[in-house]
Amino acid sequence: MSAPIEAILFDKDGTLYDFNATWGAWTMGLLEEVAEGDPVLVEALAEVLGYDTERKRFRKGSPVIAEPAGEVAALMLPFLPPQPLSALVERMNDLAALAPQVEVCDLRALLEGFAADGLALGIATNDAAAPARAHLAASGIVEAFDFIAGADSGHGAKPGPGQLHAFCAATGRRAGACVMVGDSSHDMLAGRQAGMTCVAVLTGPAERADLAPLADVVLESVADLPAWVRAQG
């Protein structure tokens, strides 16, 4: 990148936290709960969500990987007893806030290192803000971020660049000096639209071949990010 790095904006699921290790088994529990134990309904919901019930993993291209909770709930709603979409979203968010998160690496050490270098740090997630904050707090890192936005924070959802523009406004950093780090095409497209350098990681369901055409660089995980940042000078 041409400008020195001044800030890093992270996606959350699949970036700071291993996607399938975190959400694989949890999703099976969610489907069984909302289906009230009906195995046929569980399979129908799994199919529309791109979820493999045998392996307890999401398939590549699953809408759950990058879409906001409201979009995911809208896919499920036609299969469930009549209820407001907002009620299902609230139920999903409440359950998601309790999901144990599997950190990709020692996140506290990672973020402390970046903060020591004077970098502004933020979160831009298509998760809702409340469960996102709950997950970060459970890892003891919520205070490490200068900015946290979810799909319901008023800045829109990725792949739109609204959250990224809001991060720049909140931190006073120019987009050209910011790095967007994520595991999905939505993250890379948002970063590209905002004018940020795009770093993809492989700790979500997407594969290198999916992300490489959209990213400036593809890393195995955020554990490799400090070395990459140092190499930029």
Helices and strands as residue ranges (DSSP letters): E 7-10, H 19-34, H 39-49, E 51-52, E 57-58, G 63-65, H 69-76, G 77-79, H 85-97, H 107-116, E 120-124, H 129-138, G 142-144, E 147-149, H 162-171, G 175-177, E 178-182, H 185-194, E 197-201, H 208-211, E 217-219, G 222-224, H 225-231
